[in-house]
Each structure stands twice: as structure tokens, then as C-alpha cells.
Amino acid sequence: MKTRIIHFTAENTSKILFSNYNKDGTTNYENRKRMKEIISKAIVTELTDMQRICLTEHYLNDKKQKEIASELGLNASTVSRHISTARRKLQNIASYYVN
């Protein structure tokens, strides 16, 4: 089983999307930039290797969970669980930084 590890750099963190506007309608470029940095670091430091691989393959490389499962030799439900767990961790981390 050969997997490709994706490293987060300034070039590919633009794929991590956040809303362009605050609730009051103003733009929030600096806060969005800071949140991208926080999430990028959290992906690298807080997720397990399998969570990171499944999450990045699904969201950044637009692969279906069944396709990821086939490549990794896992059950599709296992891939789904890794993605769900990773999302919960990232949402929890992000919640500490929301105004």
C-alpha cells in the first residue's frame, strides 16, 4: 500500500475555505488568514496520520470515500469515521479562536 502524504504549504492552504464576511458585512481578511494558519497547523500536529490522509484526500483532492478506502485497503465506513473524527477535532480547535 503506497500513500501520498500531503504537506500543507502557503500554496495549498488556499484550499481551506472560510467565509469572506463578518456578521456585520465587513470583510475579515486577517482573521481568516490567521484561522487558515491555525487549522493548517492543527491538521499536521493534532490529527493521526490516517485521519490526515483521509481528510486531505477527501477534501483537498476531491476523492470519494470509497475511492480512498480502496487505495488504503480499508472499509469505506472506516474512512468515513476517520474523516468525521478529524472534522470534529478541527472544529473543536477552531471554536477556541472564534470571536
Buried (B, 14 or more C-beta within 10 A) or exposed (E): EEEEEBEBEEEEBEEBEEEEEEEEEEEBEEBBEEBBBBBBEBBEEBBEEBBBBBBBBBBBEEBEBEBBBEBBEBEBEBBBBBBEBBBEBBEEBBEEEEE
